[in-house]
Amino acid sequence: MFYFNPQYLLYMAPAIIAMMAAQWYVKSTYNKWGKIPTSSRLTGEQATQRLISIGGLHDVEIQQIQGQLTDNYDPRKKVLSLSPGVYQGNSVASLAIAAHELGHALQDKENYFPLRLRSTLVPAVNIGSTLGWILIVIGLLINAIGLAWLGVIAFSGGALFALATLPVELNASSRAKQLLRDSGIISSSEEARGVNNVLNAAALTYVASLLTAVMQLLYWISIVSGRGRRR
């Protein structure tokens, strides 16, 4: 069918490879540093509590959620959710991930603009990701190229969201490294190296997500522009 053809695989192959490589690297890095305890012996929950006190984030609630690497911070509820391995673990990986999520809480406290921008984009992206390709397909079916281009514009929100996410995540990781270093929770150069490795690996997944969103957008642009030239 015209909306799924070998050309799609040509566009998406680099993104698929990048995403698989990033996910493999994250898991291998997490598995390595998840087995190495820190000298402080603090769990992710204990370290987060200490960092909350240092950062004055007393309105932030910590909770444990199910899953692996499902950790997140909800700025609407001021809730920092940690997976069991992070919440209960005292490894270098556990503390790196917990501090990263707390970095988002600090962004929220400071009204960090990229975080606000990303939150603002969420409703539009949720609508555009569904509506966009529908408008594209309908536009191409009825030969209404203007409608198809409208769908492309709606679909582009996903790429914009992925682009906005990148600085938010990189900044949170930078804050995490500084928090762990300044608080003394991470004290040795080996532990600092582990924190860097874990957070840098996580950053690659966001780069791969951006590449995926951009390549999907370029694919639809090529399809719609190609149909327009044949009119």
C-alpha positions as CSV (number, residue, x, y, z in Angstrom):
1,M,0.0,0.0,0.0
2,F,1.2,3.6,-0.7
3,Y,1.5,4.4,3.0
4,F,3.7,1.4,3.8
5,N,6.3,0.5,1.2
6,P,10.0,-0.5,1.1
7,Q,10.9,3.2,1.1
8,Y,9.7,3.4,4.7
9,L,12.3,0.8,5.7
10,L,15.0,2.8,3.9
11,Y,14.1,5.8,6.0
12,M,13.6,4.0,9.3
13,A,16.5,1.5,9.2
14,P,19.1,3.9,10.7
15,A,16.6,4.9,13.4
16,I,15.8,1.3,14.2
17,I,19.4,0.3,14.4
18,A,20.2,3.4,16.6
19,M,17.3,2.6,19.0
20,M,18.3,-1.0,19.3
21,A,21.9,-0.1,20.0
22,A,20.9,2.5,22.5
23,Q,18.6,0.1,24.4
24,W,21.3,-2.6,24.4
25,Y,23.8,-0.1,25.8
26,V,21.5,1.2,28.5
27,K,20.7,-2.4,29.7
28,S,24.4,-3.5,29.7
29,T,25.5,-0.3,31.5
30,Y,22.7,-0.6,34.0
31,N,23.5,-4.3,34.6
32,K,27.2,-3.5,35.1
33,W,26.8,-0.6,37.5
34,G,23.7,-2.0,39.1
35,K,25.9,-4.6,40.7
36,I,28.4,-2.2,42.2
37,P,27.3,-0.6,45.5
38,T,28.4,2.9,46.5
39,S,30.6,3.5,49.5
40,S,27.7,5.4,51.1
41,R,25.5,2.3,51.0
42,L,22.5,4.6,50.7
43,T,19.5,3.2,48.8
44,G,18.0,5.3,46.0
45,E,15.1,6.3,48.3
46,Q,17.5,7.3,51.1
47,A,19.7,9.3,48.7
48,T,16.7,11.0,47.2
49,Q,15.4,12.0,50.6
50,R,18.8,13.5,51.5
51,L,19.0,15.4,48.2
52,I,15.4,16.6,48.7
53,S,16.4,18.2,52.0
54,I,19.6,19.7,50.5
55,G,17.6,21.1,47.5
56,G,14.7,22.4,49.6
57,L,12.2,20.2,47.6
58,H,10.0,19.4,50.6
59,D,6.8,19.3,48.5
60,V,8.1,16.4,46.5
61,E,6.8,13.0,47.3
62,I,8.7,9.7,46.7
63,Q,6.9,6.5,45.8
64,Q,7.8,3.1,44.5
65,I,6.4,1.8,41.2
66,Q,6.6,-1.5,39.4
67,G,8.8,-2.3,36.5
68,Q,12.4,-1.8,35.6
69,L,13.7,1.6,34.5
70,T,10.2,3.0,34.8
71,D,11.5,5.9,37.0
72,N,9.9,9.3,36.3
73,Y,8.9,12.6,37.9
74,D,5.4,14.0,37.5
75,P,5.5,17.8,37.8
76,R,1.7,18.0,38.1
77,K,1.6,15.9,41.2
78,K,5.1,16.6,42.5
79,V,5.7,12.9,42.7
80,L,9.0,11.2,42.1
81,S,8.4,7.5,41.2
82,L,11.3,5.0,41.5
83,S,11.3,1.4,40.3
84,P,12.1,-1.3,42.9
85,G,15.7,-1.7,41.8
86,V,16.3,2.0,42.1
87,Y,14.2,2.6,45.2
88,Q,15.7,-0.2,47.2
89,G,19.1,-0.6,45.5
90,N,22.3,1.0,46.8
91,S,24.2,0.6,43.6
92,V,25.9,3.3,41.5
93,A,23.2,2.9,38.8
94,S,20.4,3.2,41.4
95,L,21.7,6.5,42.7
96,A,22.4,7.9,39.3
97,I,18.9,7.3,38.1
98,A,17.3,8.6,41.3
99,A,19.3,11.7,41.2
100,H,18.4,12.2,37.5
101,E,14.7,12.1,38.3
102,L,15.3,14.6,41.2
103,G,17.0,16.8,38.6
104,H,13.6,17.1,36.9
105,A,12.1,18.1,40.2
106,L,14.7,20.9,40.5
107,Q,13.8,22.0,36.9
108,D,10.2,22.1,38.0
109,K,11.0,24.2,41.1
110,E,13.0,26.7,39.0
111,N,10.4,26.8,36.1
112,Y,13.1,25.6,33.7
113,F,11.8,26.8,30.3
114,P,12.6,23.7,28.2
115,L,10.6,21.6,30.8
116,R,7.7,24.0,30.6
117,L,7.9,23.9,26.8
118,R,7.9,20.1,26.7
119,S,4.9,20.0,29.0
120,T,3.0,22.5,26.9
121,L,3.6,20.4,23.8
122,V,2.2,17.2,25.2
123,P,-1.5,17.8,24.4
124,A,-0.7,18.8,20.8
125,V,1.7,15.9,20.3
126,N,-0.9,13.4,21.6
127,I,-3.5,14.7,19.1
128,G,-1.1,15.2,16.2
129,S,0.5,11.8,16.4
130,T,-2.9,10.2,15.9
131,L,-4.6,12.8,13.7
132,G,-1.5,13.5,11.5
133,W,-1.1,10.3,9.7
134,I,-4.9,9.9,9.4
135,L,-5.0,13.3,7.5
136,I,-2.1,12.3,5.4
137,V,-3.7,9.0,4.3
138,I,-7.1,10.5,3.7
139,G,-5.5,13.4,1.8
140,L,-3.5,11.0,-0.4
141,L,-6.5,8.8,-1.0
142,I,-8.8,11.6,-2.2
143,N,-5.9,13.4,-3.9
144,A,-6.2,16.4,-1.5
145,I,-2.5,17.3,-1.2
146,G,-3.3,20.3,1.0
147,L,-5.0,18.1,3.5
148,A,-2.1,15.7,3.4
149,W,0.3,18.6,4.1
150,L,-1.8,19.6,7.1
151,G,-1.4,16.1,8.4
152,V,2.4,16.4,7.9
153,I,2.3,19.6,10.0
154,A,0.3,17.8,12.7
155,F,2.6,14.8,12.6
156,S,5.7,17.0,13.0
157,G,4.8,17.7,16.6
158,G,6.4,14.4,17.5
159,A,9.7,15.5,16.2
160,L,9.4,18.8,17.9
161,F,8.6,17.1,21.2
162,A,11.6,14.7,20.8
163,L,13.8,17.8,20.1
164,A,12.4,19.6,23.2
165,T,13.0,16.5,25.3
166,L,16.7,16.3,24.6
167,P,17.9,19.4,26.5
168,V,15.5,18.6,29.4
169,E,17.1,15.2,29.9
170,L,20.7,16.3,29.4
171,N,20.2,19.1,31.9
172,A,18.6,16.7,34.4
173,S,21.6,14.4,34.1
174,S,24.0,17.3,34.5
175,R,22.1,18.3,37.7
176,A,22.2,14.7,39.0
177,K,26.0,14.5,38.6
178,Q,26.5,17.8,40.5
179,L,24.0,16.8,43.2
180,L,25.7,13.5,43.9
181,R,29.1,15.1,43.9
182,D,28.3,18.2,46.0
183,S,26.4,16.1,48.6
184,G,29.2,13.7,49.0
185,I,26.9,10.7,48.3
186,I,29.3,9.8,45.4
187,S,32.9,10.2,46.7
188,S,35.3,8.2,44.5
189,S,36.4,8.7,41.0
190,E,35.2,5.2,40.1
191,E,31.7,5.9,41.4
192,A,31.7,9.2,39.5
193,R,32.7,7.3,36.3
194,G,29.8,4.9,36.8
195,V,27.3,7.7,37.3
196,N,28.5,9.3,34.0
197,N,28.3,6.0,32.1
198,V,24.8,5.3,33.3
199,L,23.5,8.8,32.5
200,N,25.3,9.1,29.2
201,A,23.8,5.7,28.2
202,A,20.3,7.0,29.0
203,A,20.9,10.1,27.0
204,L,21.6,8.0,23.9
205,T,18.0,6.7,24.0
206,Y,16.7,10.3,23.7
207,V,19.0,10.9,20.7
208,A,17.7,7.7,19.1
209,S,14.1,8.8,19.8
210,L,14.8,12.1,18.1
211,L,16.3,10.3,15.1
212,T,13.3,8.1,14.9
213,A,10.8,11.0,15.0
214,V,12.8,12.9,12.4
215,M,13.1,10.0,10.0
216,Q,9.3,9.3,10.3
217,L,8.6,12.9,9.5
218,L,11.0,12.9,6.5
219,Y,9.3,9.7,5.2
220,W,5.8,11.3,5.1
221,I,7.3,14.5,3.6
222,S,8.8,12.5,0.8
223,I,5.5,10.6,0.2
224,V,3.3,13.8,0.1
225,S,5.8,15.9,-1.9
226,G,6.2,13.0,-4.4
227,R,2.4,12.7,-4.8
228,G,2.2,16.5,-5.2
229,R,4.8,16.5,-8.1
230,R,2.8,13.8,-9.9
231,R,-0.4,15.8,-9.9
